[in-house]
C-alpha cells in the first residue's frame, strides 16, 4: 500500500502573485492539476491525499479535482501553520499503518512514474528514500555582508527533490517529534535524519523542477513545449 500526500498548502510568497502558485496555469491547466495527473498515472500509488489551505477545500474540489480527469479518489485535508504540520495532518489521514507514505510537492508537476516507482522500491528496502540531483555548480559560503568566506566541495552535495518516500511509522514519528520539540526543516527527510535514521538518495531528473518563481513558470512552459514535440 502506497499513500501519496501532495502538499499544496503554501502561500507562494516568492511568486509575488495574488493567486496561490499551485493554482496558476501553465499550458492552460493549473500547476496542481498537472501534478495530480502525474501522481495519478503511477500504478504503484494506491491513494492520494491532497493537502491544501483549509479555506481552499471547496475551491480545490470544484475547480481542481472535478475538472481533472483522475482515476484515483482524492481526499482533501486542511494544511497547518507550517509545512511539517501540513504533512503531519496528511499522515494522520492515512488509514493503513503498514503503508509507505509518498510525499510530493504540489508544484512539482514534471515527476515521472518511473522515478516514483524507483523511490518506492528503495523505501521498501531502506525505510526512507528521496530523489535528488548532484550539484554541478561551484558552491560558495558567504558571510552576513555577502562576502565569500570559503568555497565548499561539491562532490558529496545533492539538491533534494520530491517525492520522498518513507515507511509510515518512520515519518510519523519523525514529524511528531519535530512538532513536539518545535524544530523546523525545509524537507521531510531532514526530520528523519534528525532521528538518526538513514535516508537513501536516488538520482532524479533536472526537469523535476519546483515552480517557485516567475522564472520557473517560463521554464515550466518550455518543458511542456519540449515534451510535447
C-alpha atoms as an extended CHARMM CRD file, in Angstrom:
* protein
*
       229  EXT
         1         1  UNK       CA              0.0000000000        0.0000000000        0.0000000000  PROA      1               0.0000000000
         2         2  UNK       CA              1.3550000000        3.4150000000       -1.0010000000  PROA      2               0.0000000000
         3         3  UNK       CA             -0.3600000000        6.5720000000        0.1990000000  PROA      3               0.0000000000
         4         4  UNK       CA              0.6830000000        9.7190000000       -1.6770000000  PROA      4               0.0000000000
         5         5  UNK       CA              0.4820000000       13.0090000000        0.1870000000  PROA      5               0.0000000000
         6         6  UNK       CA              0.5290000000       16.0040000000       -2.1560000000  PROA      6               0.0000000000
         7         7  UNK       CA              1.4750000000       19.1540000000       -0.2570000000  PROA      7               0.0000000000
         8         8  UNK       CA             -0.1820000000       22.2730000000       -1.7160000000  PROA      8               0.0000000000
         9         9  UNK       CA             -0.8850000000       24.3620000000        1.3590000000  PROA      9               0.0000000000
        10        10  UNK       CA              1.7580000000       27.0600000000        0.8730000000  PROA      10              0.0000000000
        11        11  UNK       CA              1.1740000000       30.7480000000        0.2230000000  PROA      11              0.0000000000
        12        12  UNK       CA              3.7110000000       31.0860000000       -2.6030000000  PROA      12              0.0000000000
        13        13  UNK       CA              5.1960000000       34.3750000000       -1.3980000000  PROA      13              0.0000000000
        14        14  UNK       CA              8.2000000000       34.2190000000       -3.7480000000  PROA      14              0.0000000000
        15        15  UNK       CA              5.9120000000       34.0190000000       -6.7680000000  PROA      15              0.0000000000
        16        16  UNK       CA              4.7040000000       37.5590000000       -5.9610000000  PROA      16              0.0000000000
        17        17  UNK       CA              1.2350000000       36.7910000000       -7.2930000000  PROA      17              0.0000000000
        18        18  UNK       CA             -2.2490000000       37.4710000000       -5.9700000000  PROA      18              0.0000000000
        19        19  UNK       CA             -3.0380000000       33.7950000000       -6.6470000000  PROA      19              0.0000000000
        20        20  UNK       CA             -1.5050000000       30.8920000000       -4.8010000000  PROA      20              0.0000000000
        21        21  UNK       CA              1.1830000000       29.4400000000       -7.0590000000  PROA      21              0.0000000000
        22        22  UNK       CA             -0.3700000000       25.9580000000       -7.1470000000  PROA      22              0.0000000000
        23        23  UNK       CA             -3.4250000000       27.3900000000       -8.9480000000  PROA      23              0.0000000000
        24        24  UNK       CA             -1.5080000000       29.3430000000      -11.5910000000  PROA      24              0.0000000000
        25        25  UNK       CA             -1.9370000000       27.8400000000      -15.0480000000  PROA      25              0.0000000000
        26        26  UNK       CA              0.7280000000       26.5210000000      -17.3700000000  PROA      26              0.0000000000
        27        27  UNK       CA             -0.4510000000       25.4480000000      -20.8190000000  PROA      27              0.0000000000
        28        28  UNK       CA             -3.9640000000       26.3700000000      -19.7220000000  PROA      28              0.0000000000
        29        29  UNK       CA             -4.0320000000       23.9260000000      -16.7800000000  PROA      29              0.0000000000
        30        30  UNK       CA             -3.3790000000       24.6840000000      -13.0670000000  PROA      30              0.0000000000
        31        31  UNK       CA              0.0310000000       23.5470000000      -11.8480000000  PROA      31              0.0000000000
        32        32  UNK       CA             -1.6440000000       21.4420000000       -9.1640000000  PROA      32              0.0000000000
        33        33  UNK       CA             -3.7200000000       19.6130000000      -11.7950000000  PROA      33              0.0000000000
        34        34  UNK       CA             -0.5500000000       18.7280000000      -13.7130000000  PROA      34              0.0000000000
        35        35  UNK       CA              0.9560000000       17.3400000000      -10.5070000000  PROA      35              0.0000000000
        36        36  UNK       CA             -2.1330000000       15.3240000000       -9.5890000000  PROA      36              0.0000000000
        37        37  UNK       CA             -2.2000000000       13.7920000000      -13.0550000000  PROA      37              0.0000000000
        38        38  UNK       CA              1.4660000000       12.7980000000      -12.7600000000  PROA      38              0.0000000000
        39        39  UNK       CA              0.9080000000       11.0300000000       -9.4300000000  PROA      39              0.0000000000
        40        40  UNK       CA             -2.3760000000        9.5110000000      -10.5960000000  PROA      40              0.0000000000
        41        41  UNK       CA             -0.5810000000        7.9700000000      -13.5930000000  PROA      41              0.0000000000
        42        42  UNK       CA              1.6560000000        5.8890000000      -11.3140000000  PROA      42              0.0000000000
        43        43  UNK       CA              0.1360000000        2.4290000000      -10.7820000000  PROA      43              0.0000000000
        44        44  UNK       CA              2.1810000000        1.9040000000       -7.6040000000  PROA      44              0.0000000000
        45        45  UNK       CA              0.2420000000        4.6590000000       -5.7970000000  PROA      45              0.0000000000
        46        46  UNK       CA             -2.9680000000        3.3920000000       -4.1610000000  PROA      46              0.0000000000
        47        47  UNK       CA             -4.4340000000        6.6050000000       -2.7430000000  PROA      47              0.0000000000
        48        48  UNK       CA             -3.8660000000       10.3430000000       -2.9550000000  PROA      48              0.0000000000
        49        49  UNK       CA             -4.2670000000       12.7450000000       -0.0350000000  PROA      49              0.0000000000
        50        50  UNK       CA             -4.1890000000       16.3850000000       -1.1080000000  PROA      50              0.0000000000
        51        51  UNK       CA             -3.1960000000       18.9850000000        1.4940000000  PROA      51              0.0000000000
        52        52  UNK       CA             -4.4910000000       22.4870000000        0.8170000000  PROA      52              0.0000000000
        53        53  UNK       CA             -5.2830000000       25.5780000000        2.9110000000  PROA      53              0.0000000000
        54        54  UNK       CA             -8.4640000000       24.9700000000        4.8820000000  PROA      54              0.0000000000
        55        55  UNK       CA            -10.2200000000       27.8810000000        3.2320000000  PROA      55              0.0000000000
        56        56  UNK       CA             -9.4360000000       26.4290000000       -0.2240000000  PROA      56              0.0000000000
        57        57  UNK       CA            -11.0130000000       22.9860000000        0.2090000000  PROA      57              0.0000000000
        58        58  UNK       CA            -14.2340000000       23.8510000000       -1.6180000000  PROA      58              0.0000000000
        59        59  UNK       CA            -12.3150000000       25.7030000000       -4.3300000000  PROA      59              0.0000000000
        60        60  UNK       CA             -9.9890000000       22.7510000000       -4.9030000000  PROA      60              0.0000000000
        61        61  UNK       CA            -12.8270000000       20.2840000000       -5.0870000000  PROA      61              0.0000000000
        62        62  UNK       CA            -14.8590000000       22.3830000000       -7.5220000000  PROA      62              0.0000000000
        63        63  UNK       CA            -12.0760000000       23.8620000000       -9.6420000000  PROA      63              0.0000000000
        64        64  UNK       CA             -9.1890000000       21.3940000000       -9.4810000000  PROA      64              0.0000000000
        65        65  UNK       CA            -10.3620000000       17.8630000000       -8.7100000000  PROA      65              0.0000000000
        66        66  UNK       CA            -13.6990000000       17.9770000000      -10.5140000000  PROA      66              0.0000000000
        67        67  UNK       CA            -12.1060000000       19.2850000000      -13.7030000000  PROA      67              0.0000000000
        68        68  UNK       CA             -9.0810000000       16.9580000000      -13.6470000000  PROA      68              0.0000000000
        69        69  UNK       CA             -9.5550000000       13.5140000000      -15.1510000000  PROA      69              0.0000000000
        70        70  UNK       CA             -8.1990000000       11.2330000000      -12.4100000000  PROA      70              0.0000000000
        71        71  UNK       CA             -8.5980000000        7.5110000000      -11.8830000000  PROA      71              0.0000000000
        72        72  UNK       CA             -7.8260000000        7.5410000000       -8.1630000000  PROA      72              0.0000000000
        73        73  UNK       CA            -10.0170000000        9.0090000000       -5.4360000000  PROA      73              0.0000000000
        74        74  UNK       CA             -8.6410000000       12.2010000000       -3.8990000000  PROA      74              0.0000000000
        75        75  UNK       CA             -9.0680000000       13.0100000000       -0.2160000000  PROA      75              0.0000000000
        76        76  UNK       CA             -8.7570000000       16.6760000000        0.7510000000  PROA      76              0.0000000000
        77        77  UNK       CA             -7.1420000000       17.5750000000        4.0690000000  PROA      77              0.0000000000
        78        78  UNK       CA             -6.5950000000       21.0450000000        5.5500000000  PROA      78              0.0000000000
        79        79  UNK       CA             -3.0000000000       22.1450000000        5.9810000000  PROA      79              0.0000000000
        80        80  UNK       CA             -1.3900000000       23.5710000000        9.1040000000  PROA      80              0.0000000000
        81        81  UNK       CA              0.6630000000       26.5930000000       10.0930000000  PROA      81              0.0000000000
        82        82  UNK       CA              3.9630000000       25.1030000000        8.8770000000  PROA      82              0.0000000000
        83        83  UNK       CA              4.8050000000       22.5760000000        6.1830000000  PROA      83              0.0000000000
        84        84  UNK       CA              5.5640000000       19.9370000000        8.8040000000  PROA      84              0.0000000000
        85        85  UNK       CA              2.1120000000       20.4940000000       10.3320000000  PROA      85              0.0000000000
        86        86  UNK       CA              0.5020000000       20.0990000000        6.9100000000  PROA      86              0.0000000000
        87        87  UNK       CA              2.3290000000       16.8590000000        6.1590000000  PROA      87              0.0000000000
        88        88  UNK       CA              1.5320000000       15.5080000000        9.6230000000  PROA      88              0.0000000000
        89        89  UNK       CA             -2.1620000000       16.2230000000        9.0240000000  PROA      89              0.0000000000
        90        90  UNK       CA             -1.8730000000       14.1680000000        5.8470000000  PROA      90              0.0000000000
        91        91  UNK       CA             -0.1470000000       11.3190000000        7.6670000000  PROA      91              0.0000000000
        92        92  UNK       CA             -2.9550000000       11.2240000000       10.2200000000  PROA      92              0.0000000000
        93        93  UNK       CA             -5.3690000000       10.7130000000        7.3150000000  PROA      93              0.0000000000
        94        94  UNK       CA             -3.5450000000        7.5430000000        6.2010000000  PROA      94              0.0000000000
        95        95  UNK       CA             -5.5960000000        4.5370000000        7.2530000000  PROA      95              0.0000000000
        96        96  UNK       CA             -3.0730000000        1.7370000000        6.6530000000  PROA      96              0.0000000000
        97        97  UNK       CA             -0.3440000000        1.9770000000        9.2860000000  PROA      97              0.0000000000
        98        98  UNK       CA              1.7880000000       -0.5330000000        7.3640000000  PROA      98              0.0000000000
        99        99  UNK       CA              1.8220000000        1.5460000000        4.2110000000  PROA      99              0.0000000000
       100       100  UNK       CA              4.5680000000        3.5370000000        2.5690000000  PROA      100             0.0000000000
       101       101  UNK       CA              3.9850000000        7.2860000000        2.6060000000  PROA      101             0.0000000000
       102       102  UNK       CA              4.9980000000        9.2040000000       -0.5030000000  PROA      102             0.0000000000
       103       103  UNK       CA              5.2780000000       12.9680000000       -0.0030000000  PROA      103             0.0000000000
       104       104  UNK       CA              5.4030000000       15.2300000000       -3.0480000000  PROA      104             0.0000000000
       105       105  UNK       CA              5.3230000000       18.9770000000       -3.6280000000  PROA      105             0.0000000000
       106       106  UNK       CA              2.1290000000       20.1560000000       -5.2990000000  PROA      106             0.0000000000
       107       107  UNK       CA              4.2070000000       22.4370000000       -7.5320000000  PROA      107             0.0000000000
       108       108  UNK       CA              6.4980000000       19.7470000000       -8.9770000000  PROA      108             0.0000000000
       109       109  UNK       CA              4.3760000000       18.7820000000      -11.9890000000  PROA      109             0.0000000000
       110       110  UNK       CA              7.0050000000       17.0040000000      -14.1000000000  PROA      110             0.0000000000
       111       111  UNK       CA              7.6560000000       13.9360000000      -11.9700000000  PROA      111             0.0000000000
       112       112  UNK       CA              7.5710000000       10.7070000000      -13.9970000000  PROA      112             0.0000000000
       113       113  UNK       CA              6.0520000000        7.3350000000      -12.9910000000  PROA      113             0.0000000000
       114       114  UNK       CA              9.3780000000        5.5110000000      -13.3090000000  PROA      114             0.0000000000
       115       115  UNK       CA             11.0120000000        7.9610000000      -10.8850000000  PROA      115             0.0000000000
       116       116  UNK       CA              8.1750000000        7.4520000000       -8.4110000000  PROA      116             0.0000000000
       117       117  UNK       CA              8.4680000000        3.6720000000       -8.7330000000  PROA      117             0.0000000000
       118       118  UNK       CA             12.2190000000        3.7860000000       -8.1230000000  PROA      118             0.0000000000
       119       119  UNK       CA             11.7590000000        5.8470000000       -4.9660000000  PROA      119             0.0000000000
       120       120  UNK       CA              9.0390000000        3.5000000000       -3.6920000000  PROA      120             0.0000000000
       121       121  UNK       CA             11.2050000000        0.4230000000       -4.3030000000  PROA      121             0.0000000000
       122       122  UNK       CA             14.1500000000        1.9690000000       -2.4800000000  PROA      122             0.0000000000
       123       123  UNK       CA             11.9940000000        2.9150000000        0.5050000000  PROA      123             0.0000000000
       124       124  UNK       CA             10.6080000000       -0.6160000000        0.7070000000  PROA      124             0.0000000000
       125       125  UNK       CA             14.1740000000       -1.8290000000        1.2600000000  PROA      125             0.0000000000
       126       126  UNK       CA             15.6730000000        1.0080000000        3.3020000000  PROA      126             0.0000000000
       127       127  UNK       CA             12.6710000000        2.5870000000        5.0260000000  PROA      127             0.0000000000
       128       128  UNK       CA             13.3970000000        6.0490000000        3.6100000000  PROA      128             0.0000000000
       129       129  UNK       CA             14.3530000000        7.2700000000        0.1410000000  PROA      129             0.0000000000
       130       130  UNK       CA             14.3010000000       10.5430000000       -1.7730000000  PROA      130             0.0000000000
       131       131  UNK       CA             15.0140000000       11.8440000000       -5.2370000000  PROA      131             0.0000000000
       132       132  UNK       CA             17.8320000000       14.3410000000       -5.6590000000  PROA      132             0.0000000000
       133       133  UNK       CA             20.2760000000       15.6370000000       -8.2420000000  PROA      133             0.0000000000
       134       134  UNK       CA             24.0200000000       16.1970000000       -7.7960000000  PROA      134             0.0000000000
       135       135  UNK       CA             25.3100000000       19.7500000000       -7.7360000000  PROA      135             0.0000000000
       136       136  UNK       CA             27.0850000000       20.9150000000      -10.8940000000  PROA      136             0.0000000000
       137       137  UNK       CA             27.9400000000       24.4760000000       -9.9180000000  PROA      137             0.0000000000
       138       138  UNK       CA             30.6720000000       25.6950000000       -7.6030000000  PROA      138             0.0000000000
       139       139  UNK       CA             29.3770000000       26.2760000000       -4.0630000000  PROA      139             0.0000000000
       140       140  UNK       CA             30.3090000000       29.4190000000       -2.1430000000  PROA      140             0.0000000000
       141       141  UNK       CA             29.7270000000       30.1220000000        1.5410000000  PROA      141             0.0000000000
       142       142  UNK       CA             29.2190000000       33.8190000000        2.3330000000  PROA      142             0.0000000000
       143       143  UNK       CA             29.1550000000       35.9030000000        5.4980000000  PROA      143             0.0000000000
       144       144  UNK       CA             26.3670000000       38.2510000000        6.6270000000  PROA      144             0.0000000000
       145       145  UNK       CA             27.6380000000       41.0450000000        4.3790000000  PROA      145             0.0000000000
       146       146  UNK       CA             27.6060000000       38.8870000000        1.2460000000  PROA      146             0.0000000000
       147       147  UNK       CA             31.3710000000       38.3410000000        1.0980000000  PROA      147             0.0000000000
       148       148  UNK       CA             32.6530000000       34.8610000000        0.2010000000  PROA      148             0.0000000000
       149       149  UNK       CA             34.3590000000       33.2290000000        3.1680000000  PROA      149             0.0000000000
       150       150  UNK       CA             35.0940000000       29.8430000000        1.5640000000  PROA      150             0.0000000000
       151       151  UNK       CA             34.4200000000       27.5490000000       -1.3730000000  PROA      151             0.0000000000
       152       152  UNK       CA             32.6550000000       24.3160000000       -0.4810000000  PROA      152             0.0000000000
       153       153  UNK       CA             33.4650000000       20.9060000000       -2.0100000000  PROA      153             0.0000000000
       154       154  UNK       CA             30.5890000000       19.8780000000       -4.2420000000  PROA      154             0.0000000000
       155       155  UNK       CA             31.4270000000       16.2020000000       -4.7590000000  PROA      155             0.0000000000
       156       156  UNK       CA             29.0910000000       14.9870000000       -1.9960000000  PROA      156             0.0000000000
       157       157  UNK       CA             26.3790000000       17.6560000000       -2.2290000000  PROA      157             0.0000000000
       158       158  UNK       CA             22.9640000000       16.9070000000       -3.7510000000  PROA      158             0.0000000000
       159       159  UNK       CA             19.8630000000       19.0370000000       -4.2980000000  PROA      159             0.0000000000
       160       160  UNK       CA             16.8870000000       17.3520000000       -2.6450000000  PROA      160             0.0000000000
       161       161  UNK       CA             13.6570000000       16.9000000000       -4.5890000000  PROA      161             0.0000000000
       162       162  UNK       CA             10.3820000000       15.1260000000       -4.0660000000  PROA      162             0.0000000000
       163       163  UNK       CA              8.8850000000       12.5860000000       -3.9630000000  PROA      163             0.0000000000
       164       164  UNK       CA             10.2870000000       11.4560000000       -0.6700000000  PROA      164             0.0000000000
       165       165  UNK       CA              9.0450000000        8.0490000000        0.4650000000  PROA      165             0.0000000000
       166       166  UNK       CA              9.0710000000        6.6140000000        3.9870000000  PROA      166             0.0000000000
       167       167  UNK       CA              7.6510000000        3.7590000000        5.9620000000  PROA      167             0.0000000000
       168       168  UNK       CA              4.6070000000        5.0900000000        7.8070000000  PROA      168             0.0000000000
       169       169  UNK       CA              5.9940000000        4.6320000000       11.3310000000  PROA      169             0.0000000000
       170       170  UNK       CA              9.2850000000        6.3470000000       10.4690000000  PROA      170             0.0000000000
       171       171  UNK       CA              7.8330000000        9.5560000000        9.0290000000  PROA      171             0.0000000000
       172       172  UNK       CA              5.0130000000        9.7690000000       11.5620000000  PROA      172             0.0000000000
       173       173  UNK       CA              7.4430000000        9.5340000000       14.4950000000  PROA      173             0.0000000000
       174       174  UNK       CA              9.8730000000       11.9580000000       12.8460000000  PROA      174             0.0000000000
       175       175  UNK       CA              7.2500000000       14.6470000000       12.2890000000  PROA      175             0.0000000000
       176       176  UNK       CA              5.6160000000       14.1240000000       15.6680000000  PROA      176             0.0000000000
       177       177  UNK       CA              8.9980000000       14.6710000000       17.3610000000  PROA      177             0.0000000000
       178       178  UNK       CA              9.6770000000       17.7550000000       15.2410000000  PROA      178             0.0000000000
       179       179  UNK       CA              6.3400000000       19.3570000000       16.0700000000  PROA      179             0.0000000000
       180       180  UNK       CA              6.5770000000       18.4280000000       19.7470000000  PROA      180             0.0000000000
       181       181  UNK       CA             10.1250000000       19.7930000000       20.0090000000  PROA      181             0.0000000000
       182       182  UNK       CA              9.3590000000       22.8390000000       17.8250000000  PROA      182             0.0000000000
       183       183  UNK       CA             12.2070000000       22.4880000000       15.3410000000  PROA      183             0.0000000000
       184       184  UNK       CA             11.8500000000       23.0900000000       11.6300000000  PROA      184             0.0000000000
       185       185  UNK       CA             13.3220000000       21.8510000000        8.3720000000  PROA      185             0.0000000000
       186       186  UNK       CA             12.8680000000       22.5040000000        4.6810000000  PROA      186             0.0000000000
       187       187  UNK       CA             12.0980000000       18.9330000000        3.6580000000  PROA      187             0.0000000000
       188       188  UNK       CA             10.7030000000       15.8030000000        5.2720000000  PROA      188             0.0000000000
       189       189  UNK       CA             13.9170000000       13.8050000000        5.0210000000  PROA      189             0.0000000000
       190       190  UNK       CA             15.5140000000       16.2930000000        7.4200000000  PROA      190             0.0000000000
       191       191  UNK       CA             13.2210000000       15.1840000000       10.2370000000  PROA      191             0.0000000000
       192       192  UNK       CA             14.0190000000       11.5320000000        9.5780000000  PROA      192             0.0000000000
       193       193  UNK       CA             17.7500000000       12.3180000000        9.5360000000  PROA      193             0.0000000000
       194       194  UNK       CA             17.3220000000       14.2080000000       12.8090000000  PROA      194             0.0000000000
       195       195  UNK       CA             16.1270000000       10.9540000000       14.4190000000  PROA      195             0.0000000000
       196       196  UNK       CA             19.3200000000        9.2360000000       13.3070000000  PROA      196             0.0000000000
       197       197  UNK       CA             17.6660000000        7.2310000000       10.5250000000  PROA      197             0.0000000000
       198       198  UNK       CA             19.4160000000        6.6470000000        7.2100000000  PROA      198             0.0000000000
       199       199  UNK       CA             17.8570000000        8.0490000000        4.0370000000  PROA      199             0.0000000000
       200       200  UNK       CA             18.7040000000        6.6370000000        0.5980000000  PROA      200             0.0000000000
       201       201  UNK       CA             19.2500000000        9.0820000000       -2.2740000000  PROA      201             0.0000000000
       202       202  UNK       CA             18.2960000000        8.2220000000       -5.8320000000  PROA      202             0.0000000000
       203       203  UNK       CA             19.3310000000       10.3280000000       -8.7950000000  PROA      203             0.0000000000
       204       204  UNK       CA             16.3630000000       12.2520000000      -10.1460000000  PROA      204             0.0000000000
       205       205  UNK       CA             15.8500000000       14.4860000000      -13.1520000000  PROA      205             0.0000000000
       206       206  UNK       CA             16.6700000000       18.1660000000      -13.5300000000  PROA      206             0.0000000000
       207       207  UNK       CA             13.3030000000       18.5250000000      -15.2620000000  PROA      207             0.0000000000
       208       208  UNK       CA             11.5920000000       17.7120000000      -11.9440000000  PROA      208             0.0000000000
       209       209  UNK       CA             11.5740000000       21.3930000000      -11.0180000000  PROA      209             0.0000000000
       210       210  UNK       CA              9.7320000000       23.0330000000       -8.1600000000  PROA      210             0.0000000000
       211       211  UNK       CA              7.8150000000       26.0210000000       -9.5120000000  PROA      211             0.0000000000
       212       212  UNK       CA              8.5480000000       28.8130000000       -7.0550000000  PROA      212             0.0000000000
       213       213  UNK       CA              9.2940000000       31.9920000000       -9.0220000000  PROA      213             0.0000000000
       214       214  UNK       CA              8.1100000000       33.6440000000      -12.2360000000  PROA      214             0.0000000000
       215       215  UNK       CA             11.2670000000       32.4230000000      -13.9580000000  PROA      215             0.0000000000
       216       216  UNK       CA             10.2270000000       28.8860000000      -13.0250000000  PROA      216             0.0000000000
       217       217  UNK       CA              6.9020000000       29.4580000000      -14.7990000000  PROA      217             0.0000000000
       218       218  UNK       CA              8.7670000000       30.2950000000      -18.0040000000  PROA      218             0.0000000000
       219       219  UNK       CA             10.9430000000       27.2030000000      -17.5910000000  PROA      219             0.0000000000
       220       220  UNK       CA              7.8530000000       25.0580000000      -16.9560000000  PROA      220             0.0000000000
       221       221  UNK       CA              6.2490000000       26.2760000000      -20.1610000000  PROA      221             0.0000000000
       222       222  UNK       CA              9.4560000000       25.4510000000      -22.0260000000  PROA      222             0.0000000000
       223       223  UNK       CA              9.4920000000       21.9210000000      -20.5430000000  PROA      223             0.0000000000
       224       224  UNK       CA              5.9030000000       21.3400000000      -21.6590000000  PROA      224             0.0000000000
       225       225  UNK       CA              6.7180000000       22.5710000000      -25.1560000000  PROA      225             0.0000000000
       226       226  UNK       CA              9.7760000000       20.2990000000      -25.2510000000  PROA      226             0.0000000000
       227       227  UNK       CA              7.9160000000       17.1890000000      -24.0890000000  PROA      227             0.0000000000
       228       228  UNK       CA              5.0090000000       17.7370000000      -26.4800000000  PROA      228             0.0000000000
       229       229  UNK       CA              7.2080000000       17.9440000000      -29.5760000000  PROA      229             0.0000000000
